[in-house]
Amino acid sequence: MIKENNILEELTRLIVDGDDEKIKEITKKALNTGIDPYIIIDALNKGMKIVSKRYEDRDIALPELILAGDAFQASMDIIKPKIKRKSEKKVGRLVIGTVQYDIHTLGHELVKTMMEVEGFECWDMGGDVPDEKFIEKVKEVNADILGLSALMTTSMPKQKDVIDALKKEGIRDRVKVIVGGAPVSQEWADKIGADGYGKDAIEATIVAKKLLKIE
Amino acid sequence: MEEMSSMERVTAVLNHKIPDRVPVIFWALTIGAREAGIKMFEYSTDGKKMAEGQLNYLRRYGVDAVIPGSGIAEVAEMFGTKTKYYDTMYDTPAIGETVVKKPDDWEKLELSITPGISASLEATLIIREETNNEVPVMGTVVSPLTLATWIRGMAETIRDTRKNPDELHKGLNIITDIERDMVDAQISLGTEIFFMPITRASRDLFTDKQYKEFGIPYDLKVLESLKSNYVIGHVCGNYPMLDTIIERYPLSAVNWWDRGTKYSLKDGRDMKERYNSKVVLVGGLDQNKTLIMGTPKDVENEARDAIEQVAIDGEFILSGGCELSAITPPENILAAVETAKRYGKYPIGWIV
């Protein structure tokens, strides 16, 4: 038990340190020791929460958050095959991407990472995504949440175009839409008829959970 | 007929003198394509068309300066990135393919003259001649770390600060040297006033310690080559390092999103006092909420408020907090200029 706790504590620390190499080794060690994959994920989440809090408090900046996300992904890549699909505890389905004419994908990638931490199943559409591609994916996976990121003043109007396209397709009421990005505001979200706005990855996750009434 | 030409007005403010009225300058790049009625690729690569778009913008709205160019992607292209153009009049060119794909590539960066940069330089000369040198035709120089994030990609550059710092420093040194050469080239063409996007000086992205290592030394080295010129710096993000910029950077003026971020114009004025700085403040209008979504009356109210807050003793230029979007309604741009003409005349003390 002490050995298990030590391994889990080390995994948490490696997330905080953003060490995406060492964490692979320790994740394998944890699985070989027989620790339940979900307990390992809890340890990873604990690390991400520490990092998120430090980012929120401005003790650290984006490099640490990104590297923590890299470490989280590296560990999850090893854990995922060990998890039986039926037992996955997904809380919702998120389709997310950066709108057309905008290639700045970092913001939505951070949101995706945070949402994965919170148990969402995520489909990352990448950057410069045409309106119709979002619509197709929302239909295909029956998404609960659609996240639209725009990092430039010049690409913000595409968020409205996607919402209008959802209406035109008659599926607007089937999916909650959250918007974000540096130039985006609550006022803009209200004006274009989005369901929510998050000023950063943490707030976007809180808003998404609230919209889906997830505790 | 106004008392001063735009050149006199802007240089008066940058020299800490009282002009006839508050100048109005926007970081207006892509709007030139709309004003020329052409698509972005043509605008970005044809100097004559770029000049036409910027001259139309200048004459239609009566703004006090123009900045030829199509954005940071154009500057990054000189280092080998591939630019992605959209088949529209409105959308800023983006990076289609980065050039630094692995850390070792940083030290291989070199300069090439591209159609985009040639077009910007040609447009600069045409506009200067057409306006009889009575309007500032600003040059562009980009903060090396900002440019690095376009050349390599934001996330990868950020990873390099932690995983490959030596390679990143090599790249930043090359970028800085090339930028200094580009500054010299622009100065030799007669450019006196420069616009410098320092968009990564943001605590959303980096800690102070990180920016001190990867940002400040290179920014200062570029600014050193501009010490005889005027430089308007632009910082971005929700938490710009405005205090650091005002305290440490030898800028003539500084622009940030004062209506949407942590720091208001009054905060900027307080920082000037704190650091004994004479930097000119540039802003006052929300480029999204007010200029795109608002009415001309909203623009007027916000511009008047900014003028009342910080323009009374000079050292203020009315502007947006970031690039002027090409979807900004023409009447809102006109309202900004009209408000400066009506309520920004010196002396300003009578405003109630």
Interface residues (C-beta under 8 A of the other chain):
Chain A: G18 R58 I60 A61 L62 P63 E64 I66 L67 D70 Y101 D102 I103 H104 T105 L106 E109 D128 M152 T153 T154 S155 M156 P157 A182 P183 S185 E187 W188 K191 K199 D200
Chain B: T30 K84 Y86 T88 Y90 D91 T92 A94 I95 M154 A155 I158 R159 T161 R162 K163 R203 D204 L205 F206 T207 Q210 C236 G237 N238 Y239 G260 Q287 N288 K289 I292 M293 C322 E323 S325 A326 I327
